[in-house]
Amino acid sequence: MKVLVAGANGHTGRLLVQYLKEDGHEPYGMVRKEEQKATIESLGGIPVLADLTKDVGHAVKGMDAVIFAAGSGSGTGPEQTVAVDQEGAINLVKNTEKFGMTKFVMLSSIAAGDPSRVGEDMRHYMEAKGKADEYLQSTELDYTIVRPGGLTHGESTSKIQVGDTVEFGEIPRADVAKTIIAALQEPDAYHKTFEVISGDTQIEEALKTLR
């Protein structure tokens, strides 16, 4: 598949490009800056310059699937969180609909469906993620919304725990990337929203329990 990864220069985004290429797909890494293109190419991806807060139609057109893995970053204020994590994500979803793609995977966050589960300092972020998720859920796309717990740089185990709601826990970014890619190809994961942390079940088997 031709797969567009928005946020391809981020930690999880770079893993997505790498793993998609290793799995035989054609990853397109969406980045905002010219100097970020070399990183995508080094991972085996095709860089695409686009800004989520602007027109992204040229980036989406011709793809078989779209992954949102972007984020405003922890050092930005509420305005940027809304601009990227909420409105930027919605902008990407709308363009996916417009150009006739059907598969869309959203990298969200644990508690995005219930921001009251987190402290005041994280609530605005969760609300923004939750609104983007709600928009995607309202579409006819074959969407999957992946809501991981705390992201680490640990080694992949390829074993996870999924559920509508799970206890707060951690998960390596590598396993989040693998879960997202598996969800693209697992019909049981379509039209599903789930939280995920490290667990005891192989990724592919865990996704089949979502049916």
N, C-alpha and C positions, 0 to 999 in steps of 0.2 A: 504493500500500500504506500501511496504518497501521503506522508503524515506531517502536518505543520505543528511545530512545537512553539507556542508563544511563551516567552520567558526562557528561551534556550540558553541564555548566558548565565542563568542562575545555577546553583549547586544541583538541584534536582533536574533542571532543564538540560544540563550538560549530560547527565546520566541517561536521560531519555533519548537524546540524540545518539549517544554511543550504543545503547542497547537496541534501539530500533534498527540501526545499521547492522549490528551483529545478528539480528534476527531476520535479516534479509529484506527489510523495508527500505524505503527511500525517505529519510528524514530531512525536513526543511526547518532550519532553525531561525526563528524570527527574533531579530535583535534590533536595538534602537540606534546603535552607533557603528560607524564604518570600521572602527578599530576592533570591534568584537567579531567581525566576520571570520578572521583567521582562526579563532578558537573553534568555531563551528566546523570549519573545513578540516581542522586537525582531528576532529572526532568522527569524520566521515559524513558530515551533513552538508547540506546546501544552504548557505546563509541567505536570508531574506530581510531586507531593511524595511521596517514598519514600526509605527508607534501606536500602541493600543488606544491612546486618547485621540487618535486621528483616523483617517481612512485606512482600513486594513484590507479592503476588497482585493487588491492586487496580490496580497499574501495568501488569502484563502482560496482564490479561484483556482480550480483544477486539482484540489486536494481530494483524497479519499477519506481523510479523517483529520480532526483538529483536536489538539490538546492545549488546555490553558494551564500553564505552570508558572505564570508570572506572579510577581508580588511587588508591592511598593517598597518593601524593606522596613526593617525595624527602626531605622533612623529618620523616617519621614513622618510628617504630621498627618492629622485626620483628613485634610483636604486631598492629599496625595493618595491616601488609602482608598478614599471614595473614587478618585479619578481612575486608579488602576485596578484595584481588587474588586470594585463593584462595577463602575461604568465601563471600564476597559474590558472586563470580562463579558458584560452584556453586549458591548459593541462587537466583540468577536463572535458571540453566539448569533447575533442578528445577521452578520455577514455570512456565517455558515449556512443559515437558513436561506438567505438571499441567493447564494450561488449553488444551492441544491445538494450540498453535502448532507449526510445523515448522521455520521458518527462523531460524537463530541464527548471528550472526557474532561471534567473539571477537577483540578486539584484544589480542594477546599481545605477545611480544617475541622478537627474535632471540636464539638460544641457550636459550630456555625448554625446549627439548627435550634440551639437553645443558649444564647449568649449569657443567660443568667448563671450558667455553670462556671463561668470564669470571673476573675477579678475585674474591678472597674477599669484597670489599665489596659485590659485586652478586649473589653466589651465592644468598643467602637469598631475594632478590626473584625470581630466575629459578626457584628451586625452587617457590615459591608459584604463580607463573604456570604452571609446568609441571604441577602437580597439578590446577589448574583445567582446563587443556587436556585432560589425561587423562580427567577426568570427562566432559567434553563429548564426547570421542571414543568413550566407552562407550555413548552414547545412540543412539536411533534418529532423532534430529533431522537435518534437512538443514543440517548445520553447516559453517562455514568458519572456520578459525583462521588469522589473519593475524599474522605475526611480523616486524614491521619492524625495520630497523636503527636507528641513531641518528636521533632526530626533530629536524628543524630547522623554522624559521619561514620558510624560503625559498619562492620562487615555485613554483607548480605547473608541472610539465613534462608531466604525464599520461603519462610514460614510465617504465617500471619494469623490474626484473629479478627474476624469481621462481625458486624452487627449493626442494627439501627442505632444503638447506643452501646458503647463499651466503656469500661473504666479508663480513666486517664492513664496513659502509659506512653512508652516511646517506641520508635520504629526507625530503622536505618533508611536514609533517603534512597539507597539502592533498592530496598524492598518496595518502597512507595513507587519508584519508577517502574519496577517490574510488574507491580499490581496494575498500574495504569495501562501498560502495554497489553497485559493479559486481558484487561477489561475491554479493550478495543475489539478483541477477537472472540469474546465469550458472550453469546446471546443472553445467557442467564443473568448477565450483569447489566443489560440494557434497561433503561427506565428505572434504575436503582440508585439509591443514595445510601451510603454506608460509612460507618466509622471503622478505622483499622489501626491496629497496633501489632507489635510482634506477638507471635503465638506459636502454636504447634501444628498448624495445618498448612500443607503446601498451597501456594498461591492459587493455582488453577482449581484445586479441590475446594478451597474456601469460597471462591467466586461461584461455584456451582451450587453452594448452599443458599444462595440468594434467590433462587427460583421460587 
